[in-house]
Amino acid sequence: MLDKLEQLNSECFTYYNYESNWWSLFDISFCESMNLDILKKCVAKYAVGYCDGSKLTVRPSLKSNAVMFEKNGERFWFHIEKWELE
């Protein structure tokens, strides 16, 4: 799934555009955010790029990718476990 997205520079992923409550931006509930099919639909529709989470200086993560989204003219990102998008 990530092979269809642009690989972004890690500097694009800042504290300013990190979103910990990301499911609300997609108008889904927290319970729905745990459903991989729903998550994959959000990625397919709104994701614009990604970066390996281990390369970030802000909130680095070895087991995830940072995925950047754009919705309603706003860019935001959050981590998605690598296995979730394989």
C-alpha positions as CSV (number, residue, x, y, z in Angstrom):
1,M,0.0,0.0,0.0
2,L,2.8,2.4,0.8
3,D,4.4,1.8,-2.6
4,K,1.8,4.0,-4.1
5,L,2.8,6.9,-1.8
6,E,5.6,9.4,-2.1
7,Q,8.4,8.9,0.4
8,L,8.7,12.2,2.3
9,N,11.6,13.9,4.0
10,S,11.5,13.3,7.8
11,E,11.6,17.1,8.4
12,C,8.0,17.2,7.1
13,F,6.8,15.4,10.2
14,T,6.7,18.1,13.0
15,Y,5.1,18.4,16.4
16,Y,2.8,21.1,14.8
17,N,1.2,18.7,12.4
18,Y,1.2,15.5,14.5
19,E,-2.4,14.4,15.3
20,S,-3.0,12.0,18.2
21,N,-6.7,12.1,17.8
22,W,-6.6,11.3,14.1
23,W,-9.8,9.3,13.9
24,S,-11.9,12.3,14.7
25,L,-10.5,14.0,11.6
26,F,-11.8,11.2,9.5
27,D,-15.2,11.3,11.2
28,I,-14.9,7.8,12.6
29,S,-15.1,6.5,16.2
30,F,-12.1,5.3,18.1
31,C,-13.5,1.7,17.8
32,E,-13.7,2.1,14.0
33,S,-10.1,3.3,14.0
34,M,-9.1,-0.2,15.2
35,N,-10.6,-1.8,12.1
36,L,-7.8,-2.3,9.6
37,D,-10.1,-2.2,6.6
38,I,-11.4,1.3,7.7
39,L,-7.8,2.4,8.3
40,K,-6.7,1.2,4.9
41,K,-9.6,3.1,3.3
42,C,-8.5,6.3,5.0
43,V,-4.9,5.8,3.8
44,A,-6.1,5.1,0.3
45,K,-8.3,8.2,0.2
46,Y,-6.2,10.8,2.2
47,A,-2.6,9.8,2.5
48,V,-0.1,11.9,0.5
49,G,3.2,10.4,1.7
50,Y,5.2,8.5,4.4
51,C,8.5,8.2,6.1
52,D,10.1,5.3,8.0
53,G,9.3,6.1,11.7
54,S,12.9,5.4,12.7
55,K,14.2,8.4,10.7
56,L,12.0,11.0,12.5
57,T,13.5,13.4,15.0
58,V,10.0,14.1,16.4
59,R,8.4,11.0,17.9
60,P,10.6,8.4,16.3
61,S,9.4,4.8,16.2
62,L,11.2,1.7,15.0
63,K,8.1,-0.4,14.3
64,S,6.0,2.1,12.4
65,N,5.8,4.4,9.5
66,A,4.8,8.0,9.8
67,V,2.0,8.6,7.3
68,M,1.1,12.1,6.1
69,F,-2.5,12.9,5.3
70,E,-4.3,15.8,3.7
71,K,-8.0,16.5,4.3
72,N,-9.9,19.8,3.9
73,G,-6.7,21.6,3.1
74,E,-4.9,20.5,6.3
75,R,-1.9,18.2,6.5
76,F,-1.4,16.0,9.5
77,W,0.3,12.8,10.4
78,F,0.4,9.9,12.8
79,H,2.2,6.6,13.1
80,I,0.9,3.4,11.6
81,E,2.5,0.1,12.5
82,K,4.4,-1.4,9.6
83,W,2.5,-4.7,9.7
84,E,-0.8,-2.9,9.4
85,L,-0.2,-1.7,5.8
86,E,1.6,-4.8,4.4
